[in-house]
Amino acid sequence: MSLNQDEDTRVPVTILTGFLGAGKTTLLNHVLTADHGQKIAVIVNEYGEVGIDNQLIVGADEEIIEMNNGCICCTVRGDLIRILSELMEAKQGKGDQRKGGFDRILIETTGLADPAPVAQTFFVDEAVADFYRLDAIVTVVDAKHAGQHLDEGHEAQEQVAFADVLLLNKTDLVPENDLVRLEQRLRAMNPAAKQYRTLQSKIDIGHILGIEAFDLATKLEIDPGFLEEEDHNHDDDVASLFFRETRPLDIDKVNKFLNEWLQDHGTDTFRYKGVLHIKGVDQRVVFLGIHMLFSSYADRAWRSNETPLSEFVIIGRNLDEAWFKEQFAGCVAS
């Protein structure tokens, strides 16, 4: 039985997807700080064993749940069902009621996630399907690197194909003619998805939340086996490296490491992000990058109840872990 929007009282869920570095966390922060008057429970999935995104999410009054050590579409999918069940019980007054005051759920997937198995969760598990309603899949597209990602990886193709909304992000880095060609390519891959151009993932919240855009019949046309259970495998050459250092780093050594890294490994580095403890700097230094493009900025001051340290994650293909460990260790200040 189908339900009209006015009759459907299930909790709406939005899935944020997009390839590594496209701007998903930036979009998440934009949503959390927007004036929409809703309480959002956020589920963040990261590919590596230790996550960085949770440190980069704004300190809003939201319930932030982090899922690490696997991709949400395969190895930790059982954890997703468990978390959704716990939130459901909290909202029904059966569990931790401090977690039950949410109006909707927003899931930020890892950049390597195929969104189809994630969306499948809301149809194959009866309890989840009865309590939650999949509102939309929103895919952030890195306009600068989209061509390469679509040519080389099936994950990026799946993220576009299953999107209800496509956000072409970082449009200031691409000439107009290239943007038009990209829009045409995306439209050929997914003519049903709405497309919006964005800078720093800024978008009218009304274009991505509460839009009732997910249509099961359409998804079954794309993938007739959508509701069938199947294994999902990633490229075995893709790995996540994580580094932690409590001693302060030397900014000049960090810059030297970065230059050598990008020269030798830049094309194979999909995404890198971290929080750095730099000698002589009282603030956290946030570092973000994708392939050869990177940025850094001084974030908030270190809090009195936290130990300053550097944490860094790199996701890429054919990465030399021993080389990265040696180089990162060499960045420690004298």
Residue pairs with C-beta under 8 A, 6 or more apart in sequence:
5 212
8 133
10 130
10 131
10 132
10 133
11 88
11 91
11 102
11 103
11 104
11 105
11 131
11 132
11 133
12 104
12 105
12 132
12 133
12 134
12 135
12 209
12 210
13 104
13 105
13 106
13 107
13 122
13 132
13 133
13 134
13 135
14 104
14 105
14 106
14 107
14 135
14 136
14 137
14 138
14 208
14 209
15 107
15 109
15 115
15 118
15 119
15 134
15 136
15 137
15 138
16 24
16 27
16 28
16 106
16 107
16 108
16 109
16 138
16 140
17 24
17 109
17 113
17 115
17 118
17 137
17 138
17 139
17 140
17 159
17 162
17 163
18 24
18 111
18 139
18 140
18 141
18 142
18 159
18 167
18 169
19 111
19 112
19 141
19 142
19 145
19 146
19 149
19 153
19 155
19 156
19 159
19 270
20 110
20 111
20 112
20 270
20 271
20 290
20 315
21 111
21 142
21 145
21 270
21 271
21 288
21 289
21 290
21 291
22 111
22 140
22 141
22 142
22 169
23 140
23 142
23 167
23 169
23 170
23 198
23 200
23 201
24 108
24 109
24 111
24 140
24 201
25 53
25 56
25 57
25 108
26 169
26 200
26 201
27 138
27 140
27 167
27 169
27 201
27 203
28 42
28 44
28 57
28 106
28 108
29 56
29 57
29 58
30 200
30 201
30 202
30 203
31 40
31 106
31 205
31 208
31 209
32 40
32 42
32 57
32 58
32 60
32 62
33 58
33 60
34 205
36 205
36 209
38 103
38 104
38 209
39 61
39 62
39 101
39 102
39 103
40 62
40 102
40 103
40 104
40 105
40 106
41 62
41 63
41 65
41 87
41 99
41 102
41 104
41 105
41 106
42 57
42 62
42 63
42 64
42 65
42 105
42 106
42 107
42 108
43 65
43 67
43 80
43 83
43 105
43 106
43 107
43 108
44 51
44 53
44 54
44 57
44 64
44 65
44 66
44 67
44 108
45 66
45 67
45 68
45 71
45 72
45 76
45 80
45 107
45 108
45 109
45 110
45 113
46 52
46 53
46 66
46 67
46 68
46 110
46 313
47 70
47 71
47 110
47 111
47 112
47 240
47 315
48 68
48 69
48 240
48 241
48 242
48 313
48 315
49 68
49 69
49 240
49 242
50 68
50 242
50 244
50 311
50 313
51 66
51 68
51 313
52 273
52 274
52 275
52 311
52 312
52 313
53 66
53 108
53 273
54 64
54 66
55 275
55 311
56 273
56 275
56 286
57 64
62 102
63 87
63 99
63 102
65 83
67 76
67 79
67 80
67 83
69 75
69 76
70 76
70 79
71 109
71 110
71 112
71 113
71 232
71 234
72 80
72 107
72 109
72 110
72 113
72 118
73 109
73 113
73 114
73 115
73 116
73 117
73 118
73 232
74 117
74 231
74 232
74 233
74 234
77 117
77 118
77 121
80 107
80 118
80 121
81 121
81 125
81 128
84 105
84 121
84 128
84 131
84 132
85 127
85 128
86 95
86 96
86 99
87 99
87 100
87 102
87 105
88 127
88 128
88 131
88 132
89 95
90 96
90 97
90 98
90 99
90 100
91 100
91 101
91 102
92 100
93 100
104 135
104 209
104 210
105 132
107 118
109 115
109 118
111 155
111 270
111 271
111 315
112 155
112 234
112 238
112 315
113 155
113 159
114 154
114 155
114 158
114 159
114 232
115 137
115 139
115 158
115 159
115 162
115 163
116 158
116 162
116 219
116 223
116 226
117 230
117 232
119 134
119 137
119 162
119 214
119 219
119 226
120 226
120 227
121 128
122 128
122 129
122 132
122 133
122 134
123 129
123 134
123 216
123 227
124 227
124 229
134 214
135 209
135 210
135 211
135 212
135 213
135 214
136 164
136 165
136 208
136 209
136 211
136 212
136 213
136 214
137 162
137 163
137 164
137 165
137 213
137 214
138 163
138 164
138 165
138 167
138 208
139 159
139 160
139 162
139 163
139 165
139 166
139 167
139 193
140 167
140 169
140 198
140 201
141 160
141 166
141 167
141 168
141 169
141 182
141 186
142 149
142 169
142 170
142 290
143 168
143 169
143 170
143 171
143 173
143 174
143 178
143 179
143 182
144 170
144 173
144 174
144 293
145 290
145 291
146 156
146 168
146 182
146 186
147 182
147 185
149 156
150 156
150 157
150 160
150 185
153 235
155 234
157 189
160 166
160 186
160 189
160 190
160 193
161 189
161 190
161 222
162 190
162 219
162 222
162 223
163 190
163 193
164 192
164 193
164 194
164 211
164 213
164 214
164 215
165 193
165 194
165 195
165 196
165 207
165 208
165 211
165 213
166 186
166 190
166 193
166 194
166 195
166 196
167 195
167 196
167 197
167 198
167 201
167 203
167 208
168 179
168 182
168 183
168 186
168 195
168 196
168 197
168 198
169 198
169 199
169 200
169 201
170 199
171 179
171 197
171 198
171 199
172 199
173 293
174 182
179 197
183 195
186 193
186 195
187 195
192 218
194 207
194 213
196 203
196 207
216 226
219 226
220 226
220 227
235 317
237 317
237 318
238 270
238 315
238 316
238 317
239 315
239 316
239 317
239 319
239 321
240 313
240 314
240 315
241 313
241 314
241 315
241 319
241 321
241 324
242 311
242 312
242 313
242 314
243 274
243 310
243 311
243 312
243 313
243 314
243 324
243 325
243 328
244 309
244 310
244 311
244 312
245 277
245 309
245 310
245 328
245 329
245 331
245 332
246 277
246 307
246 308
246 309
246 310
247 277
247 332
247 333
248 277
248 278
248 279
248 280
248 308
248 332
248 333
249 276
249 277
249 278
249 279
249 310
249 331
249 332
249 333
250 278
250 279
250 331
250 332
250 333
250 334
251 278
251 279
251 281
253 330
253 331
253 332
253 333
254 276
254 278
254 331
257 327
257 328
257 330
257 331
258 294
260 327
261 269
261 324
261 327
262 269
262 292
262 294
265 316
265 319
265 320
266 291
266 292
267 291
267 292
268 316
268 317
268 318
268 319
269 289
269 290
269 291
269 314
269 315
269 316
269 319
270 290
270 291
270 315
270 316
270 317
271 289
271 290
271 314
271 315
271 316
272 287
272 288
272 289
272 290
272 294
272 312
272 313
272 314
272 315
272 316
273 286
273 287
273 288
273 289
273 312
273 313
274 286
274 287
274 310
274 311
274 312
274 313
275 284
275 285
275 286
275 287
275 299
275 310
275 311
276 284
276 285
276 286
276 287
276 296
276 310
276 312
277 284
277 285
277 302
277 308
277 309
277 310
278 285
279 333
281 298
282 301
282 302
283 298
283 299
283 300
283 301
283 302
284 298
284 299
284 300
284 301
284 302
284 308
285 296
285 297
285 298
285 299
286 296
286 297
286 298
286 299
287 294
287 295
287 296
287 312
288 294
288 295
288 296
289 295
302 308
312 328
314 324
